[in-house]
Amino acid sequence: MPAASILLQMCPDKTAGPGRSLRIHRPSRHLPVFRPLAGNRNLRLPPFGAYLILVAGWFFGFGLQTTVFPGVITFTLGESAERLGIAQAALTAPMMLLLPFAGVLAERRDRRGIIFYFYIFAGIAATVLGALLLSDHLSYWTMVIFALMIGVAGGFVMPARDSSINPVVRISGRTRHGGIELQRAVVMASAVQFGAQIAGMAVGYVAAYTGPGTLFICQGIGLFVGGLSAAFLPRLGSARNRSTAHPMADLAEGVKAVFHSPVLMPMTVIMIAIGLLVVGGAFLVLIPLLIRETYGGGFREIASLMVAFWVGAFLANVALATFRQIEKPGRALILAQCVTVLATGAFALPLPFWSLYILVFVWGLGAGVAISLSRSVVQEQAPPDKLARVMSVYQLGLFGGMPAGAVLMGFVVGGLGPHASALIPMIGLGLVLMIISVTTPILSVRRGQPHPAALPKDERETDHAETL
């Protein structure tokens, strides 16, 4: 623990006589502002409901940002493909550095405070950027600085928020509001995420009329609302709050848990490929440049295409939440990622613009299934005492690949053009999925059960004996 957090203030007990012990006053673990909010018992919602609000607050802003940020770089500033790639990389590069350590922090501190303060930090960044744009102080490097600030906030928020769903589900089962199964809770949270992103992107459509400044202020408001909802959550600390191990030792344990698991390791490799080839390459760079250079579009076209994608993802999650839970999520996950392979390859074809809506909608259906099932598989397969660290390493696969993918795709599109460049994510992701399907047990993973190969030897023998 940091020295500042373990300083003890000691003073004599006025009622103590000779030989009596001293009273020890420990400083509060809460920082100002959050403590009175979290301690107010009138600020209570159903735990899972409060969790969904903070998910919606972040991803509403993310949806707006997905449309408006590349739109400002591409359409307003008219920057090159290479500079768009660098700016998009700035959104995720801080996460690559911070996620592993943020996962350790999420297990040592009350996650509500982490969520609260970094939501507010991101909200201030978005509001200040909006004010600068409204006062005509727009520059490329202003956008890059904003991207770095959002990346820092995301690096701390994601492990704390994503690892919170497990204790929130567990606590909900002990309240009068009733419990919910983890896979269904993850699917519902994903549906709220996609719905909020769609709302943000739909608002982003009006950037062509209002300008981007007002919309960045809207992003800030969404982040403030999401941050305040953290005060409605029950305490989400863990047994590791008292850990005296060095943070690097805890981090090494989390990395080891991932790469020694026959399930978590291939899941992380898939996320690296998705971040490098699909999100960083195709989604953040290829699509905006394709819209500008091939179809002559702008804010409205990029916003409407993004909405079509996330509507597909939202509907896929509604279907997952409505129908029976999937017993073999690993197999379904691989099939859903195959949709991404085909969709990204289709961008190489000279398609009419209207057909892109169908293409990205179908891509969104597959992506929605893949995102939800991958989260539930990792939540179920991760050791409970290492959940936040495992989630941070898993997310590092995605957000570590994204900045590299964005920069590389910017230069590739600058050299080959957008159509030929679309073949790279198709071929790369296809090869990764094929190798993982053949060489790992991912296809045999069952819902709610740790894979037998991931169990210690004595537990494997016990499990085998019980099945005889």
DAMOCOR-V976948 format. One line per field, one symbol per residue. ss: DSSP state (2 for helix, 1 for strand, 0 for the rest). A space follows every 50 residues. Layout:
BEGIN
ss = ???
END
This chain:
BEGIN
ss = 00222001111000000000001111000000022222200000002222 22222222222222222222222222000022222222222222222222 22222222002222222222222222222222220000022222222222 22222222222202222222220000000002222222222222222222 22220022220222222222222222222222000000222200002222 22222222200002222222222222222222222222222220000022 22222222222222222222220000002222222222222222220000 00222222222222222222222222222220022222222222222222 22222222222222220222222222222222222222200222000000 022200222222222220
END
